[in-house]
Amino acid sequence: MTGKILFVGGTGVVGEQMVRHFRRHNRNVPILIGGRNTDKAAALAHEIGFAEPVKVDTAQPRLGLDVEADVRAVVMLVPDAGLHGLQYALNIKKPYFSIGNWLVEVGAEMAHFIRRPKASTVVLSSHWHGGPTVFLALASMKGLHTVHSIKISAVVDDLDPTGPAALEDMELGGAGALAFSNGRRVWLAGAEAKRTIKAIDGREFSAEAFAPYDIVSLQAASGAGEVRFDLASGVSSSRLRGETIGTEVIVEITGEIDGRQTVRRSTLEFTRGQAALTGLSAALSLSTVLGLAARPAFPPGLYFPEQLMEPEWFLDALKEAGATVRINLS
């Protein structure tokens, strides 16, 4: 496959991290860094090499690009509010990768895909940090015959530049947060949306229900009747230890092995910040779906990150980048 990979929003906080991680893993793949500020895009392109800046407009058909633009894949690192990025990818029959849209918005994307299911490879990756929570949970479910509940706790450091944005996102996601309770979909609001969670080091935080794509990914994978995700902000465990700002995820799973109930608690800590973890996760998914990770490219279809990679492979890649992963299989 020839052409250049277009990163729309490639100079944003998360976008730049994804571009940098992608370049580290793929030295010889040409890149287009798309944005409104072409000077910033040009500086990043010059730094990473084999890249070009390009002005894009997410409110315009074809993202404002020329018809002759040589695009190999469309990567949306900003909200595709008008779906012009997706339509462009479907029209030119190239892969589409998105981390910028909400779970409550996914219906519009699915409608476009359903109309042309064989046009493009479509990856929806607006999971928390681009997918690590799902992979951690899947690895933690190994050997369980039945999964009853999955509770996710996420702690973002209040000094992390992207921390406040994550909390603001909670207010933009709609009236309430999607969860599963007693085997049914529910929308948590008010007192039901609040929960006390424990950080990796055991400190308690007041958290609030959040609804990234992880909710539906984990319910589909496990069949669990209880699935919820709660987010809190404060001093991360790593900063309290005198180290750098961290982001952490705690997965608590209740299930059964041979009729015996068991509770598992697994954790993931990354001390380079939210943006770096999200960028790395997204770069791994993109490299895999395009066939750049020592495996064939994926055919046209609709995918979440967990359909692209095995949990162990993904988590090992995070460990190589400095993540601390502890999985409880007792």
C-alpha positions, 0 to 999 in steps of 0.5 A: 500500500502506497501513500501517506498517513494523514494525522488530523490534529497531529500537533495537539497534546495527544496527537503529537504523542501519537505521531512521535510514537508512530514514527519511532516504530515506523521509520520509513512510512511517509506522514502528513501532519494535518492541522490549522496551524501549519507552522506548528505542523511544519516544525514537528514534520521537520523534527521527526523526518519523512513528514509534511505539514498540510492544512486541513479543515474538519468542517469541509468535504475531503477535510479541505484537501485536494482531490489528488492528495495521496492519502494512505489512511485517515487518522482523526485525533480530533472530534470528527463532528461532521464525519467528513474524515470518515466520509473521506476515508470511505470515498477513497477506500482507505483505512480510517482510525478515530480516537476523538468521538464519544460513545454516545456519538458512535451511531452516526459512524456505524450508519456510514459504515453499514452503508459501505461495509466493504469500502474501508477498514474502520477502527474506533479507538476512543477508549480510555487511553486508547485501549489499555484498560480493555487489554488489562481486563481481558488479560485478567479474565483468563481462566474464568468460566464466568465473569459477574462484574467488572469495575474500572477505577482510573486516577488522573493526576491533577497536575497532568495537562490533560487531566482537567480536559478528561474531567471536562469530558465527563460533562460533555458526554451527555446526561449520565454515564452508561454502565451495566447493572443487574444485566441491563444497560443503565445511565448513572447520574446523581448519587448513583454516579458517585463511588469511592475508589482506591488508587494503586497505593490504597488511598481512597478517592471520590470518583464519578462514573464515566463512559468511554468505549471500554464499557461496551467492549468489556461487556461484549467480551465478558457477558458480565451483568455489572460493568462500570468505569469511574474516574477520579483526579488528585495526586497520583501514586507515583507523584506521592512517591516523589516520582513523576506524574502518573496515570493509573488504572485499577481493574476489579473483576468478580467471577467464577472458576469451577463454581468457586467465586474469585475476585481479581485486582489488576493494575496499570501505572504509567508515569509519563502522563495521559497523553503519552499513554494514549498516543502510544496505545493508538500508535500500536493499534494503527501500526497493527491495522495497517500491517506494519507490526509484523502481521498482515493488514486488516481487511475492510471491517469495523474494529475496536483495538481488542480485535487487532491485538492479543492482550499479552502482546499489547501489554508487553509493548506498554511495559517496554515503554515504561508501564508497570503492569500487575495482573492477578490471576489467583 
